Amino acid sequence: MSKRTAEEINGAGALKGGERPDAMDIDDKPNDMGEFEDEFEDEFESDDEIIEAGVDGRPDTEREAEEAGAMEVDGASGPGTFIVGRTKLDPGQTLAPDTTTYKMLHNLSTPWPCLSFDIVRDGLGENRSVYPATMYTVAGTQAESAKANDNSILVMKLSGLSKMEGGDGDESSDDEDDDEDTDPILESKSIPLTSCTNRIRTHQTPSQDASKPATTLTATMTESSHIYIHDITPHLASFDTPGSIITPQQNKPLCTIRAHKSEGYGVDWSPLYPAGKLLTGDNDGQIFVTTRTDGGGFVTDTRPFQGHTGSIEEIQWSPSEASVFASASSDGTIRVWDVRSKARKPALTMQVSNTDVNVMSWSRQTTHLLASGADDGEWAVWDLRQWKPSGTSAAGKPTPIASFNFHKEQITSIEWHPTDDSIVAVAAGDNTVTLWDLAVELDDEESKDTAGVQDVPPQLLFVHYQKLAKELHWHPQIPGALVATGEEFSVFRTISV
């Protein structure tokens, strides 16, 4: 069974194995980022006493030596450096973000947790840097089992996403003169479902009429094993068309795929087939391809691609070859396939982990690079040019061009930056989202430590706290902006990227 489900929000059980979390509280007004408690407040400051550094009666060298010793990462020798996601908080402690390290930071809640989502491209322009920002997303809910009929697809517009005070202090442009502080607004349209969403992905078909928007389709893989394809174009248009009403007919799926006998998590639309070509993979290790016809209907080839001995955790089409795709599985392998193969068997099979391979991302900029994340917390980057055909059996583990075991819990999401092939974002079960810069060169003696902190690679750019982090995506039109989901949605941009 797949490991991609979240822990219960209000308990320790898995979402699939027991009770669903209680509904999250939502204010009638749009939800803004909450206040954060600053546990790092100066402990020496009080109403009647201020102790200044350097005047405690001790020589500077003695005091500096003590301070340096306190930074050593050695639990036996004293207090260690706090590492988000690894260092355990004491009872009553909370984490507060250092807002000076963010250009934008907002948290937004939904009625039920959404453990999978996708960002929808819009017509507001490319490379946007103006604040407040606006973006459109689509997500699927995970309501508790007793309230399965409360599930839905949420088509959302997030607006009023202002930058942090003092953000972009080293950047300037004419556009930023118009930036203003606003409260974030979350608007949504719901499409009813009767089952939890495991994975959701969007696809856009360009319009033949330049005056009309692209057709936006969603594919939603549910616990029921069915995949629903919806046209959410009218839902997106309704946000900017006052008085528009979504009809029951517009909420009905264009197609329901019933080829799978078990639920699954592998879903991906081909970026090179404008009309729509969809891959779906399930926990039985079977992969099906569904194609949109010239008449607008959908046809699923009933001959599955088979080869994995475990569940399909991730599927991705090649960004450069229309007939090629890759799949990652709980059997520890990544397999590369050609849809033209009559045998329906993989062309390449590589054992990349001794544990489940949960997630995978194919670089859009350098298409021979593939990143993967596994259940043991390790993530790696592979050069596909080094992989050689080996039949359907798994070859010996190849050597990655980079690998990191900074995370000590399962990797739950990984994605290359859309325009910079050296930047990777990773989400993990340790409640963190990390940003990495692979352009930082490795040094054999220093590659595992940063600033004297053990096991913190210099390629690690940023650590963002995200409770129950499950999935993340870069915004393709707002450089550096990330959206992540877990207990709630987090929309942010750091000063690092």
C-alpha positions in Angstrom: 0.0 0.0 0.0 1.2 3.4 -0.8 3.0 5.6 1.8 1.8 8.9 0.4 -1.1 9.4 2.8 -0.8 11.9 5.6 -0.9 11.3 9.3 -4.2 12.2 10.8 -4.1 15.9 11.5 -5.4 15.5 15.1 -3.9 12.2 15.9 -1.2 9.7 15.2 -3.1 7.3 12.8 -2.8 7.2 9.1 -5.6 8.9 7.1 -6.3 5.8 5.2 -6.3 3.4 8.1 -8.6 5.1 10.5 -10.5 8.2 11.4 -10.3 11.3 9.2 -9.2 14.6 10.8 -11.8 17.0 12.1 -12.7 19.9 9.9 -10.4 22.9 10.2 -11.7 26.1 11.5 -12.4 28.7 8.9 -13.3 32.3 9.7 -16.0 33.9 7.7 -13.4 36.4 6.6 -10.4 35.5 4.5 -7.8 33.7 6.5 -4.5 35.6 7.0 -1.3 34.4 8.4 -1.6 33.9 12.1 0.7 35.5 14.7 3.8 33.6 15.6 5.2 33.3 19.1 8.8 34.3 19.3 10.5 31.8 21.5 13.8 33.4 20.6 13.0 36.6 22.5 16.0 38.0 24.3 16.0 36.2 27.6 18.1 38.8 29.3 15.7 41.7 28.8 13.5 42.7 31.6 11.8 45.8 33.0 14.6 46.5 35.5 17.8 44.9 34.1 19.6 45.0 30.8 22.9 43.0 30.7 25.1 44.1 27.8 27.5 41.8 26.1 31.0 42.2 27.1 30.4 43.6 30.6 29.8 40.4 32.6 33.1 40.6 34.4 34.8 37.9 32.4 37.5 38.2 29.8 36.2 38.3 26.2 38.2 35.2 25.2 36.5 33.1 28.0 33.0 34.3 27.1 33.6 33.8 23.3 34.9 30.3 23.9 31.8 29.4 25.9 29.5 30.7 23.2 31.4 28.7 20.6 31.1 25.6 22.6 27.3 26.0 22.9 27.1 25.8 19.1 28.6 22.4 18.8 26.2 19.7 17.6 26.8 17.2 20.3 24.0 16.2 22.6 26.4 14.9 25.2 28.4 18.0 25.4 25.6 20.5 25.9 22.9 22.3 24.0 23.2 21.8 20.3 22.3 23.9 17.2 18.6 23.9 16.6 17.7 22.2 13.2 14.2 22.6 12.1 12.6 19.2 11.5 15.3 17.3 13.5 15.6 19.0 16.9 12.6 18.1 19.1 10.7 21.0 20.7 10.2 21.0 24.4 6.6 20.9 25.7 4.9 24.3 25.2 7.5 25.5 22.7 6.4 26.7 19.2 8.3 27.7 16.1 8.3 31.2 14.7 9.5 32.0 11.3 12.2 34.6 10.8 10.2 37.0 8.6 13.3 38.8 7.4 14.2 35.7 5.4 10.9 35.7 3.4 9.8 38.0 0.6 6.3 36.6 0.9 4.7 34.3 3.5 1.0 33.4 3.9 -0.9 30.5 5.5 -4.4 29.6 4.3 -6.8 27.0 5.6 -9.5 24.9 3.9 -12.5 23.1 5.4 -10.7 19.7 5.1 -7.0 19.1 4.5 -5.9 18.9 0.9 -3.0 16.6 0.5 -2.7 17.0 -3.2 -3.0 20.1 -5.4 -1.8 21.7 -8.6 -1.2 25.3 -9.7 -3.2 26.5 -12.7 -1.4 28.7 -15.3 -3.3 32.0 -15.8 -3.4 35.0 -18.2 -1.9 37.5 -15.8 1.6 37.4 -17.4 4.9 35.7 -17.1 7.8 36.5 -14.6 5.5 38.5 -12.4 7.1 40.4 -9.5 4.3 42.8 -8.6 2.6 42.5 -5.2 0.0 41.8 -4.0 0.2 38.6 -6.0 -2.7 36.5 -7.4 -2.6 32.8 -8.2 -5.1 30.0 -9.1 -4.9 26.4 -7.7 -7.0 23.3 -7.7 -7.0 20.7 -4.8 -8.7 17.6 -3.6 -9.9 17.2 0.0 -9.4 14.3 2.5 -12.5 14.4 4.7 -12.8 11.9 7.5 -14.3 8.5 6.6 -17.7 9.1 8.3 -18.1 12.3 6.1 -16.9 11.0 2.8 -19.7 12.9 1.0 -18.1 16.1 2.2 -15.2 15.6 -0.1 -14.8 17.9 -3.1 -12.4 19.3 -5.6 -11.7 22.9 -4.6 -11.0 25.4 -7.4 -9.3 28.3 -5.7 -8.2 31.9 -6.4 -5.7 33.3 -3.9 -5.3 37.0 -4.1 -4.0 39.9 -2.0 -0.8 38.0 -1.4 1.3 40.9 -0.2 5.1 40.9 0.3 6.7 41.0 3.7 7.5 44.4 5.1 11.0 45.3 4.0 11.0 42.5 1.5 12.9 42.9 -1.7 15.1 45.4 -0.1 17.9 44.7 -2.5 15.7 44.9 -5.6 13.9 47.7 -7.2 11.7 48.2 -10.2 9.0 50.6 -11.4 6.4 47.9 -10.8 7.2 47.7 -7.1 6.2 51.4 -6.7 2.6 50.2 -6.9 3.0 47.4 -4.3 0.5 47.7 -1.4 -0.2 45.8 1.8 -3.5 43.8 1.7 -5.1 40.9 3.5 -5.0 37.6 1.6 -8.3 36.4 0.1 -9.1 32.8 -0.6 -12.1 32.3 -3.0 -13.2 28.8 -4.0 -15.7 26.8 -6.0 -16.5 23.3 -5.0 -17.0 20.2 -7.2 -18.7 17.5 -5.1 -16.9 14.1 -4.7 -17.8 11.1 -2.7 -14.2 9.9 -2.1 -10.9 11.3 -0.9 -8.5 12.6 -3.4 -5.1 10.8 -3.6 -3.6 12.9 -6.4 -4.8 15.7 -8.7 -3.2 17.2 -11.8 -4.2 19.8 -14.3 -3.8 20.2 -18.0 -4.5 23.1 -20.4 -5.5 22.9 -24.0 -5.0 26.1 -25.9 -8.1 27.7 -27.4 -8.4 28.0 -31.2 -10.0 31.4 -30.5 -7.4 33.9 -29.2 -10.2 35.8 -27.4 -11.1 32.8 -25.3 -9.1 31.2 -22.4 -7.5 27.8 -22.6 -9.6 24.8 -21.6 -8.4 23.6 -18.1 -8.9 19.9 -17.3 -8.3 18.2 -14.0 -7.6 14.5 -13.4 -8.5 13.4 -9.9 -7.4 9.9 -8.6 -9.5 8.9 -5.7 -9.6 6.3 -2.9 -12.4 4.6 -4.8 -9.9 3.7 -7.6 -11.8 5.8 -10.1 -10.2 8.7 -11.9 -12.5 11.7 -12.7 -11.7 14.2 -15.4 -13.4 17.6 -15.1 -13.4 20.8 -17.1 -12.9 23.6 -14.6 -12.7 26.4 -17.2 -16.1 27.9 -16.1 -15.1 27.6 -12.4 -11.9 29.6 -13.0 -13.8 32.2 -15.1 -16.4 32.7 -12.4 -14.0 34.3 -10.0 -13.6 37.3 -12.4 -17.2 37.3 -13.7 -19.6 38.8 -11.2 -22.9 37.0 -10.9 -21.8 33.9 -12.8 -23.3 30.6 -11.5 -21.8 27.1 -11.8 -24.5 24.7 -12.9 -24.8 21.1 -11.7 -24.0 20.0 -15.2 -20.7 21.9 -15.2 -19.8 20.0 -12.0 -20.2 16.6 -13.6 -17.0 14.8 -14.9 -16.4 14.7 -18.6 -15.1 11.2 -18.1 -14.7 8.5 -15.4 -11.8 6.1 -15.8 -12.7 2.7 -14.3 -9.8 0.6 -15.6 -8.0 0.4 -12.2 -9.0 -2.3 -9.6 -7.2 -0.5 -6.8 -6.5 3.0 -5.7 -3.3 4.7 -6.7 -1.2 7.9 -6.7 0.4 8.0 -10.1 -1.2 10.7 -12.3 0.4 12.9 -15.0 -0.7 14.7 -18.2 1.6 14.8 -21.1 3.1 18.3 -21.7 3.6 17.5 -25.3 0.1 16.4 -26.3 -2.1 19.5 -26.2 -5.4 17.7 -26.6 -4.8 15.6 -23.5 -3.0 12.4 -22.8 -3.1 11.0 -19.3 -1.1 8.3 -17.4 -2.5 6.7 -14.3 -0.9 4.1 -12.0 -2.3 2.1 -9.1 -1.3 0.1 -6.1 -1.3 -3.1 -8.1 1.6 -1.8 -10.2 -0.6 -1.3 -13.3 -0.3 1.8 -15.6 -3.0 2.9 -18.1 -3.0 5.6 -20.7 -6.1 7.6 -21.6 -6.2 9.8 -24.7 -8.6 12.6 -25.6 -10.1 12.1 -29.1 -10.7 14.7 -31.7 -14.4 14.7 -30.8 -13.6 15.7 -27.2 -14.2 12.2 -25.6 -11.7 10.1 -23.8 -10.5 6.6 -24.6 -8.5 4.4 -22.2 -6.3 1.6 -23.6 -7.2 -1.4 -21.6 -3.8 -3.0 -22.0 -1.8 -2.0 -18.9 1.9 -1.3 -18.7 3.2 -3.9 -16.2 6.6 -4.5 -14.6 6.6 -3.1 -11.1 6.3 -5.5 -8.2 5.0 -2.8 -5.9 2.6 0.1 -5.9 3.0 3.0 -8.4 3.9 6.0 -6.3 4.7 8.5 -9.1 4.4 8.8 -12.9 6.0 11.6 -15.0 6.0 12.1 -18.8 9.3 13.0 -20.4 9.4 16.8 -21.0 11.2 16.3 -24.3 10.1 12.9 -25.8 6.4 12.5 -26.4 6.3 8.7 -26.2 8.5 8.3 -23.1 7.5 8.3 -19.4 9.0 7.2 -16.1 7.4 5.6 -13.0 8.6 5.2 -9.4 7.4 2.4 -7.1 7.4 1.0 -3.6 9.6 -1.8 -5.1 12.5 0.7 -4.9 12.8 1.0 -8.7 12.4 3.7 -11.3 11.4 2.4 -14.7 11.4 4.2 -18.0 8.8 3.2 -20.7 7.9 3.9 -24.3 4.1 4.0 -24.9 4.7 2.6 -28.4 6.0 -0.7 -26.9 3.6 -3.5 -27.9 5.0 -5.7 -25.1 3.9 -3.0 -22.5 7.2 -3.6 -20.6 9.8 -1.1 -19.4 12.8 -0.2 -21.5 14.9 0.7 -18.4 14.7 -0.6 -14.9 16.9 0.8 -12.1 17.0 -0.1 -8.4 17.5 3.4 -6.9 16.6 2.7 -3.3 16.3 -0.1 -0.8 13.0 1.5 0.4 9.9 2.8 -1.4 10.5 5.5 -4.0 7.7 7.9 -3.1 8.2 10.8 -5.5 10.1 11.9 -8.6 10.7 15.0 -10.8 12.0 15.3 -14.3 14.0 18.4 -15.0 12.3 20.7 -17.6 15.6 22.5 -18.3 18.1 19.6 -18.5 15.9 16.7 -19.6 18.5 13.9 -18.8 18.3 14.8 -15.1 15.7 13.0 -12.8 15.3 13.6 -9.1 13.8 11.0 -6.8 12.8 10.9 -3.1 12.6 7.8 -1.0 10.9 6.5 2.2 14.2 6.5 4.1 14.5 10.3 3.7 17.2 10.2 1.0 16.8 12.1 -2.2 19.0 11.9 -5.2 19.6 13.2 -8.7 20.2 10.8 -11.6 21.8 11.2 -15.0 19.6 9.1 -17.3 22.4 9.0 -19.9 24.2 6.7 -17.5 21.4 4.2 -17.3 21.7 1.2 -19.6 18.9 -1.2 -20.8 18.7 -4.3 -18.6 15.5 -5.9 -19.5 12.6 -6.1 -17.0 14.8 -7.1 -14.0 16.3 -4.4 -11.9 20.0 -3.6 -12.5 22.4 -2.9 -9.7 22.0 0.5 -8.1 23.5 3.2 -10.3 25.6 6.0 -8.9 23.6 9.3 -8.5 25.3 12.5 -9.5 24.1 13.9 -6.1 22.4 12.5 -3.1 21.4 13.9 0.3 20.2 12.2 3.5 19.6 15.5 5.5 16.0 14.5 6.0 15.4 11.7 8.5 11.8 11.0 7.5 10.2 10.0 4.2 10.4 12.4 1.2 6.8 13.3 0.3 7.4 15.7 -2.6 10.2 16.9 -4.9 10.2 19.3 -7.7 12.8 21.1 -9.9 12.6 24.8 -10.2 10.8 25.6 -13.5 13.6 27.8 -14.9 16.8 27.0 -12.9 18.1 23.5 -13.2 20.3 23.8 -10.2 17.4 24.5 -7.7 15.3 21.8 -6.2 12.5 22.0 -3.6 11.9 19.0 -1.3 9.1 18.2 1.2 9.5 15.6 3.9 7.7 13.9 6.8 9.8 15.8 9.3 7.4 18.8 8.8 9.8 20.7 6.5 10.1 22.1 3.0 13.8 22.5 2.0 15.4 24.4 -0.9 18.6 23.2 -2.4 21.2 24.7 -4.8 23.1 22.0 -6.7 25.3 24.6 -8.2 27.3 24.7 -4.9 30.3 22.5 -5.7 31.0 19.5 -3.5 34.1 19.4 -1.4 35.1 16.0 0.0 36.1 17.4 3.3 33.3 20.0 3.7 30.4 18.5 1.8 28.6 17.2 4.9 29.0 20.2 7.1 28.0 23.9 6.9 29.3 26.6 9.2 30.5 23.9 11.6 27.1 22.2 11.9 27.3 18.5 11.3 25.3 16.8 8.5 24.0 20.1 7.0 25.3 20.2 3.4 26.3 23.5 1.9 23.8 22.9 -0.9 21.0 23.4 1.6 19.7 27.0 1.0 16.6 27.2 3.2 14.4 25.3 5.6 10.7 26.2 5.9 8.5 24.7 8.6 5.3 23.1 7.2 3.3 20.8 9.5 2.5 17.5 7.8 4.1 18.7 4.6 2.8 16.5 1.7 3.1 18.2 -1.6 4.7 21.3 -3.1 4.8 23.1 -6.4 6.7 26.1 -7.8 4.5 28.7 -9.4 5.5 28.7 -13.1 4.7 32.4 -13.6 5.9 34.0 -10.3 9.7 33.4 -10.0 10.7 31.8 -6.7 7.1 31.5 -5.4 6.2 28.1 -3.8 3.0 26.6 -2.6 3.0 23.7 -0.2 0.2 21.8 1.5 -0.1 19.8 4.7 -2.2 20.7 7.7 -2.8 24.0 5.8 -1.6 25.7 2.6 1.6 27.8 2.8 2.4 30.3 0.1 5.9 31.8 0.3 8.9 33.1 -1.4 12.3 33.2 0.3 15.2 35.6 -0.1 17.3 32.6 -1.2 15.6 32.0 -4.5 
